[in-house]
Amino acid sequence: MSPPSPADRRELTVHMPPGEEKKQLEDDPWALPELAPAGKPWAAMSPGEKRQRVVVNVAKLVCLLSLLYLFICSLDFLSQAFRLVGGRTASQVFAKDEMLANPVVGLMMGCLVTVLVQSSSTSTSIIVSMVASGLLKVRTCVPMIMGANIGTSITNTLVSLTQVSDRNEFRRAFGGATVHDMFNWLNVLLLLPLEVLTQALTPSGQGYLEYTTDTILNSINLETSKGTKMKLLKVITTPFTSLIIKTDKKVLSEWALNNTEYYNASLVKHFCKFGTEIRDLGDNVTETLHLPLERCPSLFSQTDIPDLYVGLILLVIALVMLCGCLVLMVKILHTLLQGSIASVIRTTLNADLPHFSWLTGYLAMLVGCGMTILVQSSSVFTSALTPLVGCGVISLDRMYPLTLGSNIGTTTTALLAALAASGRTLRPSIQIALVHLVFNMTGIFVFYSLPALRWPVPLARGLGNITARYRWFAVGYLIGMFMVLPAMVFGLSMAGPRSLYAVCGVAMATALFVATVTMLQRRAPGFLPTPLRTWAFLPAPLRSLEPYDRFVGAVTSRCCCGSAATATDDDSVTREKREAMAAFRGGVDNPALEADVARV
């Protein structure tokens, strides 16, 4: 990519102080920012000032831990809110076994349901219940587990939106959040076709993941396998969250099993104490009735508000808590992560092991795995790391192995919980957990152990650069990838498998062609015909986001009024001009976007 022209440099310096332009153009937007010293040096302080500094920092740490606790509780509220709003729909989707036999539909439904209930463990528990009851086979559920793995990564992507006010922080935060998405999608693009192909080629009809997990289970004596359900973080958060809401997860499973007794049941757990009454029906026939005696000691258990309205109210509470906690956490982190101590912390987190630098990533995976087992949720762990990536404490390259370790940790937790099952639920529970584990381990072997294939990192950087320039793209990405795409696949499945495979085939062939041509444009344009050396021959909406940005800008400008709106727009344009070339140098060197950068 050619450097900026003198005209571009002159345009960029219109509203910039002397020397700032050069720094902006030369700096890497993905480089961790310098941590400026805060206040007086420790050695220059008086004893009273030192005591004051210690007290203030301890108070900030206490506030930070308190906000982290409320943040984790807000994620729990968010999960329960989505269950209340979309739980019945999610369970009914899982009950459509004929459509789910299509692996592409199963994948998208696993993703959509996990987004609806905001918990991969909940969607997985529904799948396990249906497998244990005989309604679904393990083979059918393998793509659904892959989809659940994708859907669970939406939470940390939502968390990154809280740092949208600062362009470079948002760039890093969104990249750190979507590195999880990129790994999951690449892993699915590799293993879903492999699973379908091996099912067609093997005499038993078992795919790679099903055969591998079945082989592991055949070598284990399940009758003597015992486990315990781990409730490490739940022990801390449940006393608070149960004061607001209690939900009955069993209802979700019964809806998925089409149990008519639970058709009108409420997900909100209203009663916690029951009494029994034996009623004589005559002819030596009796009926045992369970009568509610005492309501649960939680806020919504004391009311008879329908589940939908409870879910909407809880959703508002969860979003306000989540955004408020994150904004305050980021502000406190900014004040704490300054000076020499903060530099040491950041250097330690991002440093490589001496003499064995290649082992550093695997050590980070162990840390991510252990922390996820501790907090019992990959969403909580990765969501807590996302603001740290935005603030510049953790680099994107270090976030990647931490995220991979979190993926392993969440499957280990599910496996330990599955070992506590018994009877007919034992084997399918363990096999589903093992499918999740082998899925992630295979992806780590391919997309991390082979350094040339660590594609999630540059892909996440590209998304971060795009969202730093077009901030509305983040919302479009969330809606498109986690809602519109699964819904479209579900709609196409209604037209039959031929229509679905035809559309998916055309889409994949187009994506492969575009990716191949773009790579050749960057690295070996001489191998391409002259018209294909750039995308200039395509209409602007097909090769650039600029037309959509103008449309979004026109729509949002109507919401503003007077000179204040004009000033805001001018300021944003000025900032855009200052940072466009830096973002361009940071990884967006696609010839198709060159015209856009020149216009900025």
N, C-alpha and C positions, 0 to 999 in steps of 0.2 A: 504494500500500500504506500503510495507516495505521500511525503510529508505535506502539511498544510501550505498552501500558496501564500505569497506575501499579502495578497488581498484578504485572504482569510485571517491572517495575523492582524492586519490593520483593523478589520471588523471586530475581532475579538478584543482589541485593546481600547475600544471606545469608552467603556465605563469601568476600566480596571486600573488600579494604582500601579505605578511603575514597578517593574520587577515581578508583579503577580502573574502576568501572562506567561512568562518563561517558566515559572515554577508550575503553573497549572498544566502547561503543555508537557512538561518533562516528568511530572509526578505520575506514578502508577496509581490509578484510583483504587486498586485492590491492595495496595501496600498498607500495612497497619499504621495508623496515624501516630505522630509523635506525642508522647505524654508529657505535657509541660509541667514543670514544678509548680506546686500550689503553696502559696504563703511563704513564710519564713523557713529557711533550712532548720532542721532539728538542732543543729549545733549552735545556732544563733539565738535560740529561744531561751527565755528565762524559765525557772522552775514552774512558775504559775502558768505560763503559756504552754509549757509541755503538758501539764496536768489538764489544761483546758482542751488541748488537741486530742489527748487520749480519750477524755470523756466524750468529746464530740464524735470521734471515730467509732467508739464503742456504741454510742447511741445510733449512729448511722447503720452499723452492722445489725443491731437489734431490729431496727426498722426494716432493713433489707430482708432479714430472716422472716419477720412477721409478714411482709408483703409477699415473700415467696410462698409462705404457708397459705395465705389467702388466694394467691394465684393458682396453687394446686387445687384448692377447694373450688375455685371458679371453673377449672377444667372438669371437675366432677359434676358440678351443676350444669355445665354446658352439655356433657354427655347425657345426663338424665333428662334435660330439656328436650334434646333431639329424640330421645326414646319416646317421650310423651307425645311429641308432635308427629313423628313419623314412624313410631314403633309398629303400629298395626299394618301400615303400608309395607314396611320392610319385611315383616313376617309373612304377609300375603305374597310378596314377591318370591320369597324363598319357597313358598308352597307350590309354585308353578313348576313342577318337576319336569314336564315335557319340554318347556323352553330351556330350562337350565341344563338339559342334556347337551345343548349346543355349547361348546367350550367358550366361544367368544361371548355369548350371552351370560354364561356363568361368571366369567371374569368381570364383566361390567356390572352385573348385579351384585357381586361381592363388593365391588368398589362403591356402588351407589348406596347399598344398605349400610355399609360402614360409615359413609358420610352422613347418612340420615340419623344413625344412632350415636355417631361420634365416639365409637369404641370398637376396635377390632376384636377385643375379648368378648364383647357382647354378641357381635355377629358370628364369631367363631363358636360361641356356646350354642347359638341357634342351630348352626350347621351340625355340630356334634349331636344335639338332641334329635335332629332329623335323621342322621345316619344311624344312631342307636335305635331309633324306632323302626328302621327299615324303609322309611319313605324315600331316602336318597342313598345312593351308593357312594363309597369313598371316591371312586373314579369321577363321579359327577361333581364332587365337592372340591377337587383339586384346583380347577380354575377359579372357583369362588374364594378359596384361601388366598390365591394370588391377588385377586381383586381386593380382598380385605387388607392385604399388605399395602396396596396402593392407597386405599381410602384413609388409612390411619395417618398418612403423612399430611393431611390437609390442616391439622391443628397448628403445627409449627409454621406453616405457610400463612395462616391467618394471623399468627402472632407477629410475624415480620411486618405486617401492615401498620403496627403501632409506631414504627420508626420512619414513616413516610415523610415526615417534615424535613428531615435532613437527607439530601440526595445521596451522598456517599455512604452514610449509615444505612440507608434503605437499600442501596446497591449490595452492600455486604450482607445485610440481614436476609434479603430475599434470596441471594445466592446461597447462603448457608442453609436456608429452609428448603430450597428446591433441590439441593444436592441429594436429599432423601428421595424426592420424587423421581429424579433422573435415574438413580440407581434402580428403583422399583420398576420403572417403565422399561428400562433396558433389560432387566432381568426377566420380565414378562415376555418381551419380544424374543428373547433367546429360548426360554424354557417352555412357553406355551406351545409353539410349533414343535419343539422336541417331544413334548408329552404326547401330542396328537400323532406325530409321526411314529413314535415307538409303540403306541397303542395299535397302529395299523400294521406294523411289521412283526411284532412279537406274537407267538402262538397263543399265549395266555390273554392277550389283549390288554396287558398292563403297561402303562406308560412308565417313563423314567422315574418320576417321583413316587408313583404308587408301588412300583416293583421294589425300589430301594427301601422304602419304609416297611413294606411287607416282609422283606428279607430280614430287616433288623428285628422286627417283632417276632419272627419265627425263631430267632436265636435267643429270645428272652423268655424266662418263665414268668408269665404275667400273674399267675396265681399267688406268687410270693412277693410281687412288687407292691410296695406300700409307699405312700407319700403323704405329705401334709399340705394343706392349703396355706400358702404364705400370706400373711396380712401385716406386712411391716409398716408401710405408709398408711394403710387404711386404719390402723390402730390410732394414728395421730389425727387423721382428717375426719373419720366417721363421727366422733363426738360432736363436731361442729356441723357437718353437712346433714346429719340425721335430725338436727333441730329444725331444719328447713324443709327437707323432703326425704321420704322413704319410698323406694319403688320396689316392686316385686318382679324380678327378672324372669321368674317362672312363667308369668303370663305371656311374655314374648314367645317362649318356646311352645307353649300350648296353642297360641295363635298359629304358629308355623305348622303345628301338627293337626290343625283344623279341628281342635277339640271344641265341640259346640258348647260345653259347659262353661267355657271361658270367653264366649263370644262377646258378652256384655261386661266382662270383668274390667276393672280399672287397674292401670299400672301403678297408680298411687296406692301405697299400702296404708289403708285407713285404720285397720285394727291389728293389734299385736297380741292380744290375749283372747282366747276362745274357750268356751265351755262346751261340753257335750251333752246331748239329750237323746235318749233312746226312745223312739216312738214305736208303739205296737200297731202294726198294720193288719193284725188278724191272721188266723191260720198259721200261728207260730212264726210269723214273718215280722222282723223288726227293722227299723231304719235308724241309723245313727246320724244325728244332725250336729253340725259344728256351729254354735251360736256365738256371735261376736260379743265380747264383754267390755273391752276397754280399748279406746282409740290410742294409736301410737302417739308418743310425745313429740310430734313434729308439726310445724306450722300448717302445711297443706293437708295433713291427715285430719285436722280438726274441721276442715271444710268439705263441702260436697261439690266443689267446682269441677266441671268436666275436665278430662285429661288434657284436651287441646288447649284450653285457656290456662291451665296450670303450666303446661309446657311453654306457652308464649310468655307468661309472666316470668317464669324461671329463666327463659332464654335472655330476656332483657336484663335481669339481675346478673346472670353469668357474664354477659358481654360487658356490662358496666364494670363489674369487678375485675374482669380480665384486663380490659384496656386501662383502667385506673391503676391497677397494680403494676402493669408493665411500664406504663409511662413513669410512674414514681420510681420503680426499680432502675430504669435507665438513667434517670436524673441522679439518683444516689450513686449508681455505679460511676457516672461521669465525675462526681466529686471525689469518690474514693480512689478511682484508678488514675491517679496523677502522682507525679514525683518518682523518686528512685525506687520505693517499695513496689509501686505498681509496675514499673518497668521490669523489675526482677520477676514479679508474678507472671507477666506476659511473656517474658523471655523463657521462663521455665516451662510454661504450657506449650509453647511452640517450638522448643528446642528439640534437636535430634540426639539420640544416644551416641556418646562418643565411641568411635571405631565400629559401631554396629548401627548405623543410621537406618538401615533397611528394616530393623526390628522395631523402630519407633512407632510406626503405624499399627503394628500388631499389639504393642503394649497399650496404645490408645484404645484399640478394640476391647481389650480386657477391661480397661477402665469403664468404657461405655457399657459393656455387658454387666459388670458388677453394679454400677450405679442404677441401671434399669431394673435389675433384680431387686435392688434396695427400695426403689420408689414404686415398683410394680407397674410401670407404665412407660412405654417408649415415647408416647406423646408428651408426657410431663418432662422427661429428660431432654429431648430434643428441643422442646419449646423453651425450656430454661436456658439452653445454650444459644438459641437464636439471637436474643438481645446482646449476648457477649460477642458474637460474631459481628453484629452491627456496630458495637462500640469499639471494635478493633482489638479486643482482648484475645480472641481466638481466631486464627486464620482459617480460610476456607479449606486449605489443604489438611489442616488438623481436624476440622469439623467432619470431614468425610469419613475417616476411620472411626471416630467417636460415634457417628451415626450408624455405621455398619455394626459396631459392637452393640449398640442399642437394639438393632434388629435381632441380633442373636439373643440378647437378654430377655426380650419380650417373649420369644418362643420358648426359652428355658423356663420362664415362669409358668407359661401355659402347660408345659410338659410336667412340671412338678405338681401342678394342680390336677392334671389328668391322672396322675398316678394314684390320687386319692379316690378315684372312682372305683366302682365294683360292678360285677355282673356283666350284663351285655353292653354297658356303656364304657367299659374299661378299654377294650381293644380299639374301637373307633376313636375314642377320645385321644388315646396315645398316638394313633396313626395320623390323625389330623394335626396334632401338635408336631409330630415328626415331619410331616409334609412341609409345614411352615419352616421348620429348622433346616431341612435339606435344601429347600428352595433358597433360603438366604445364604447358606454355606456355599452352595454352587455359585451363586452370584458373586460372592466375595472372592472365590477362587478365580473366576473369570475376570471380573471388573476391578479387582484390586491386586491380587497376587501377580497378575501380568501388567507391569507398569504401562505398557503401550496401550492397554485397553481401559485405563482409568478415565473413561469418557465422561462420567457424571460431573467431574470437576469443571472441565471447560464448558460443558453444556450449562451448568449452573451459573458460571461466569457470564455466559452469553445472555441468559435470562436476566441476571442482575443488571447488566449494562442496558438492556432494553427497558427494564422497568425504571431504571434511574432516569432515563430520558423520557419515556412515556409512562408516567406513574399509573395511569388508568389501566395499563396493560396487566398489572398485578390482579386487579379485580376480574378482568376478562379471562385471565389464565385460570383463576380459581373456578369461576362459573363454567368455563368451557371444558376444562379437563376433568372436573369432579362431578359435574351435574349434566351439562348439555351432551357431552360425548356418551356417557352411559345411557342417558335417556334416549338418544338417537339410536343407539344399538338396540335398546329394548323395543323401540318403535319398529325398526327394520325387522326384528325377529318376528313380529306379528305378521309380516308379509311372507314369511317362510325362509328356510335356510338358504335357498338359492339366491334370493335377493340380497340377503345379508352377506353371503360370501362374495357375491359379485361386487357390491359396493366396497366391502373391506379390501378385496383384491385390487380394485382400481385405486383406492386410497393409498394402499401400501406401495403399489408400483409407482405412483406419482411421487410419493415421499422419497422412495429410493432413488428415482431419477433426479429429483431436485437436489438431494444430498450429494449424489455422485458428481453432478455437474458443478455444484457450488465448490466442492473440494478441488476439482480440476481447475476451476476458475482461479482459485487461490494459489495452487501449487504448480500446476502445469497447464497454463492456458493454451500453449501451443498445440496440445493434443485435440483441442476443440475446434469446430468450425467457427469462422469469424462471428456469425450472428450469436453463437452461444457463449462467447467469451465474457459477456455481461448479460444482465437481465433487462437491459434498457429497452428491448423490443416488446416487453410485456407492458400492459396498462399499469399505471401507477398503483392502483389498489391491490394488484397481484404481486408487486415486488417491493412495496414499502408500506410502513405504517403511517406515513405522513398524512395521507388523505383522511385516515380515521382519526388522527390526532387533531386535524383541523375541524372535523365534525364534532369531536368531543369538546374541543375548545369553544366552538360556536354555541353548543348546547349549554355548557357550564357558564359561559359569559352572560347568558340571558338571566342566570340566577343572581348576577351581580348588578349593581346599579351605580350610576354617577361616576365621579372621577376616581373614587377609591378602587373601583373595579378596573379602570384603565391603568392605574398605577400598579396594581397587583399584577396585571397581565404584562406590563412593561418590565417589572422586576423579574418575573418568571422567564421572559424572553432573554433578558440580560444574563440571568444565571445559566440559561440554556446555552447561550453563546459561549460563555466562559468554560463550560464543562463538556461541551459536545466533543471537542477534539481530544480531551483527556480520556473520555469514555472510549473514543475511537481507538486511541493508543492502547487502551486497557483490554482489548480483545475483540472489538467489533470491527473487523477488517473485511467484511463482506463487500465485494464490489457493488452488489445490488443496493447497498445503503449509502454509497459514496455521494450520490446526488443529494440525499437527505442531509448529510452532514454539511455539504457545501452550502445548502440553503440556510442552515442554522447560522 
